[in-house]
Amino acid sequence: MPQVHIVSYCVGLGYGPAVGAQMLSLMLLGGVVSRIVSGFVADWLGGVRTLLIGSTLQCIALFLYLPFDGMASLYVVSLIFGLSQGGIVPTYALIVREYMPAREAGTRVGFVIMMTIMGMALGGWLSGWIYDQTGSYQLAFINGILWNGMNIAIMLTLLARSRTARPLAA
C-alpha cells in the first residue's frame, strides 16, 4: 500500500510529489537490500521463519505510518518499510519448495506468485478506495496491518504444523 500511495500521501500532507518520489525511491532501495538479506536469512532459518520475520516487520512499519506524519519521520518509516517488505514475495517460492514435492513446485510457485501479485494489485486499489471514502489514509494503513496479521497467522500455523509433521523432501 505505501509503495502505491506514498507520493499522493505526501502531497496530501503538503510535502509535494518530489518528496513523495524520494520516499518511494528510498523504499525501493530498502526493498533491494531486503531481498538480499532475506535470502541469507532464509538459508539460515528457512522460508516460513523468514517470511514470518519479514511480515511482522512490515506490519510494524505499516503501524508506524499511523502516528508519524512529519517529513523526517516518514523518510525513516519508508526506509523501514522497504527494508521489511522486499524479501517477502521471493520467500513464498522457498516455502512452496519446502512444503511441496519438487515435481509440483513450478505449478505451485506460479500460482502463489500470481495470487501475490493479484493481492498487491487489489490492496493498492482498495487503499485508494478507502481513501476516497474516508478522505484519509489511516484506515488504508489499518487495512494493510490487518492483512499482514492474516499472513502472520498463516505462517504461525505452518510453523506449528511443521513441528508435528516434516515438510516433503522429495
MARTOR-854377 format. One record per residue (C-alpha): residue number from 1; x, y, z negated. Coordinates in steps of 0.5 Angstrom, whole numbers. Layout:
! MARTOR-854377
<site NUM; <X; Y; Z>>;
...
//
This chain:
! MARTOR-854377
<site 1; <0; 0; 0>>;
<site 2; <5; 5; -2>>;
<site 3; <9; 4; 5>>;
<site 4; <3; 6; 9>>;
<site 5; <0; 11; 5>>;
<site 6; <7; 15; 2>>;
<site 7; <7; 20; 7>>;
<site 8; <0; 22; 6>>;
<site 9; <0; 21; -1>>;
<site 10; <6; 26; -2>>;
<site 11; <2; 31; 3>>;
<site 12; <-4; 31; -2>>;
<site 13; <1; 32; -8>>;
<site 14; <3; 38; -4>>;
<site 15; <10; 36; -2>>;
<site 16; <9; 35; 5>>;
<site 17; <11; 30; 10>>;
<site 18; <18; 31; 10>>;
<site 19; <19; 29; 3>>;
<site 20; <14; 23; 4>>;
<site 21; <18; 21; 10>>;
<site 22; <24; 21; 6>>;
<site 23; <21; 17; 0>>;
<site 24; <19; 12; 6>>;
<site 25; <26; 11; 8>>;
<site 26; <28; 10; 1>>;
<site 27; <23; 5; 0>>;
<site 28; <25; 1; 6>>;
<site 29; <32; 2; 5>>;
<site 30; <31; -2; -2>>;
<site 31; <27; -7; 2>>;
<site 32; <33; -9; 6>>;
<site 33; <37; -9; -1>>;
<site 34; <32; -13; -4>>;
<site 35; <31; -18; 2>>;
<site 36; <39; -20; 1>>;
<site 37; <39; -20; -7>>;
<site 38; <32; -24; -7>>;
<site 39; <36; -29; -2>>;
<site 40; <41; -30; -7>>;
<site 41; <36; -31; -13>>;
<site 42; <32; -36; -9>>;
<site 43; <39; -40; -8>>;
<site 44; <40; -40; -16>>;
<site 45; <32; -40; -18>>;
<site 46; <28; -43; -13>>;
<site 47; <23; -40; -9>>;
<site 48; <17; -40; -14>>;
<site 49; <21; -36; -19>>;
<site 50; <24; -31; -14>>;
<site 51; <17; -30; -12>>;
<site 52; <15; -29; -19>>;
<site 53; <20; -24; -21>>;
<site 54; <19; -20; -14>>;
<site 55; <11; -20; -15>>;
<site 56; <12; -18; -22>>;
<site 57; <17; -12; -21>>;
<site 58; <13; -10; -15>>;
<site 59; <7; -10; -20>>;
<site 60; <11; -6; -25>>;
<site 61; <13; -1; -19>>;
<site 62; <5; 0; -17>>;
<site 63; <4; 1; -24>>;
<site 64; <9; 7; -25>>;
<site 65; <6; 11; -19>>;
<site 66; <0; 12; -24>>;
<site 67; <3; 16; -29>>;
<site 68; <8; 19; -25>>;
<site 69; <7; 24; -19>>;
<site 70; <13; 29; -20>>;
<site 71; <17; 29; -14>>;
<site 72; <24; 27; -17>>;
<site 73; <20; 21; -21>>;
<site 74; <16; 19; -14>>;
<site 75; <23; 18; -11>>;
<site 76; <25; 14; -17>>;
<site 77; <19; 10; -16>>;
<site 78; <19; 9; -9>>;
<site 79; <26; 6; -9>>;
<site 80; <24; 1; -15>>;
<site 81; <18; -1; -10>>;
<site 82; <23; -2; -5>>;
<site 83; <28; -6; -9>>;
<site 84; <22; -10; -11>>;
<site 85; <18; -12; -5>>;
<site 86; <23; -13; 0>>;
<site 87; <24; -20; -1>>;
<site 88; <17; -23; -3>>;
<site 89; <15; -25; 4>>;
<site 90; <21; -29; 6>>;
<site 91; <21; -32; 0>>;
<site 92; <14; -35; 2>>;
<site 93; <18; -39; 7>>;
<site 94; <22; -42; 2>>;
<site 95; <16; -44; -2>>;
<site 96; <13; -48; 3>>;
<site 97; <19; -51; 5>>;
<site 98; <20; -53; -3>>;
<site 99; <13; -56; -3>>;
<site 100; <11; -59; 4>>;
<site 101; <14; -64; 8>>;
<site 102; <19; -62; 13>>;
<site 103; <15; -64; 19>>;
<site 104; <10; -59; 17>>;
<site 105; <14; -53; 15>>;
<site 106; <13; -50; 22>>;
<site 107; <6; -50; 22>>;
<site 108; <5; -48; 15>>;
<site 109; <10; -43; 15>>;
<site 110; <7; -40; 21>>;
<site 111; <0; -40; 17>>;
<site 112; <3; -37; 11>>;
<site 113; <6; -31; 14>>;
<site 114; <0; -30; 19>>;
<site 115; <-4; -29; 12>>;
<site 116; <1; -25; 9>>;
<site 117; <1; -20; 15>>;
<site 118; <-7; -20; 15>>;
<site 119; <-7; -19; 8>>;
<site 120; <-2; -13; 8>>;
<site 121; <-6; -10; 14>>;
<site 122; <-12; -11; 10>>;
<site 123; <-9; -8; 4>>;
<site 124; <-7; -2; 8>>;
<site 125; <-14; -1; 11>>;
<site 126; <-17; -2; 4>>;
<site 127; <-13; 3; 1>>;
<site 128; <-15; 8; 6>>;
<site 129; <-22; 7; 5>>;
<site 130; <-21; 7; -3>>;
<site 131; <-18; 14; -2>>;
<site 132; <-24; 16; 3>>;
<site 133; <-29; 14; -2>>;
<site 134; <-26; 17; -8>>;
<site 135; <-21; 23; -6>>;
<site 136; <-15; 20; -10>>;
<site 137; <-10; 14; -9>>;
<site 138; <-11; 12; -17>>;
<site 139; <-16; 6; -15>>;
<site 140; <-12; 4; -9>>;
<site 141; <-6; 3; -13>>;
<site 142; <-10; -1; -18>>;
<site 143; <-13; -5; -13>>;
<site 144; <-5; -7; -11>>;
<site 145; <-4; -8; -18>>;
<site 146; <-10; -13; -18>>;
<site 147; <-8; -17; -12>>;
<site 148; <-1; -17; -15>>;
<site 149; <-4; -20; -21>>;
<site 150; <-7; -25; -17>>;
<site 151; <-1; -27; -14>>;
<site 152; <3; -28; -20>>;
<site 153; <-3; -32; -23>>;
<site 154; <-2; -37; -17>>;
<site 155; <6; -37; -18>>;
<site 156; <5; -39; -25>>;
<site 157; <0; -44; -23>>;
<site 158; <5; -47; -18>>;
<site 159; <11; -47; -23>>;
<site 160; <6; -50; -29>>;
<site 161; <4; -56; -24>>;
<site 162; <11; -57; -21>>;
<site 163; <14; -58; -29>>;
<site 164; <9; -64; -28>>;
<site 165; <10; -66; -21>>;
<site 166; <16; -66; -17>>;
<site 167; <16; -62; -10>>;
<site 168; <16; -66; -4>>;
<site 169; <23; -67; -2>>;
<site 170; <22; -70; 5>>;
//
